[in-house]
Amino acid sequence: MLEDEVDEKIMLQSTQHGVTLFRNNSGCFTDATGRVVRFGLANISKKQNDVFKSSDRIGFTEVLITPTMVGKKLAVFTAIEVKREGWGPKNLDARETAQKNFIDFVRSRGWIAAFCNSAQQFLDLFKKHSSK
């Protein structure tokens, strides 16, 4: 299954599990004045983007808070890097290493982030995080 097919399946599953994800298009272009315009989360410079690349999908996961907050929901920052089916994290290239750096950063803050190469992998990740 191709990456865009995996992405479509993940998006179909996300809303059923309290996860809201948005497409994070990232890149740059040169405008009419010759100035480079960068877009996408954390895409500050080429140098930074070479080592720290934000995920394909950015959003939040609803998490039900326990008794001290009596039923209130909390939105937890969520980043999903979608990969083709069968992809694995062995022998990462430079781009994938930069993506992993972003995922590691997000996770180090207690947020949710992962590479996902199937809808099932996505579902397994969110079974433990979702309030639904």
N, C-alpha and C positions, 0 to 999 in steps of 0.2 A: 504494500500500500504506500502510495506517495505521501510526502509531507502534507500537502494541501488536503488530502483525503483524511489523514489522521486529525488534522486541525478541525475539519468539519465535524468529525465524530466527537471530538473533545468539546466543541462549542455546543453541540446538541445535548451532551450530558451535563455540562456545567450548570445550567439553570436549575436542573433537577436536584442539585446538591448544594445549593446556597452559594454558588460561585458566580461572580460577575466578572467577565473578562472582556477586554477591549483589544483590538488589533493595535500593535505598536509599530507602525511603519517607521523605519529609521534610514537615514542616508544623508546625502547632501547634493547640492547643485550650485552652479554659478549663475547669479542673476544677471540682468541686463547691464549692470554697472561693473561687472567683473568680480563682485564680492561673493565669497563662498557662504552659502546659507545651509546650516545643518538642522536636521529635524529628527525627532525621536527622543525618548527618555534617555537621559545621561549621555547624549551624543554631543559632547562639548567640543571636542577636537579630534582630529585624526589620530594623534598620538594616544589620547585616552581611549578612543574607540578601538584601537588596535589591541588593547589589553583588558577592556571593560566594556562589554557589549550587552545592552539590555535585551530582555527576552521578547519573543514574538507576541505573547499575550500578557497584558498587565491588568490588574484589577484587584478585587478583594474577595475574601471568603467570609461569610457570616458564621460567627462562632457564638454559641449560646453561653453566656456567663453564668456561673454557679450562684448559689443562694445569696451571696453578699450583694449582688446586683439584681436579684430577683427578676429573672427572665429577660433582661435587656440583651440585645445583640450587639456584638462588637464586630467591626469590619477589620479583617486582618489583610494587610498588603499581600498580594499574590502575584507571582511571575511564573509563567509556563513557557519553556522553550520547546517548541514542537519539532520533532524529528521524524524522518520516514520510518515506517515499520521495519523492525529488525536492526535499527541503528543501536549501537552500544557505545559507552563512554571510553572504550579502549583507544589508544593512539589518537588522541584529540589533535586536530590541526590548530593553527593559530586562531582562527575565528571561533572554533568551539572552545578553546581554552579561555578566550575573552568572555564567551557566554558563561562558562563555568565560574569564572571570577565573579560575575554579576550574581549568579545563583548563590554562590558561597556567601557573598556580602549580604544578600537578602536573608538567607537562613541564619546568619550570625546575629541578626537583629531579632530573631524569634518569629520571623515572618515565614511565609510558605513560598517555596520555589523548587522547581525541578525541571529536568529534561523529561519529556513524555513522548514515547514513540508508538503509543496506541491509546485508544479510549479506555481500555482496561487498566493500563498503567495509571492513567489519570484518575479513574474511579478508585483504585486502591489507595492512591495518595489522599484523596478527599474523604474516604470513609472515616479516617481518624480525625479529620479537622472540621467536617461539616456539621452544622446544627440541624440539618434536614434529615 
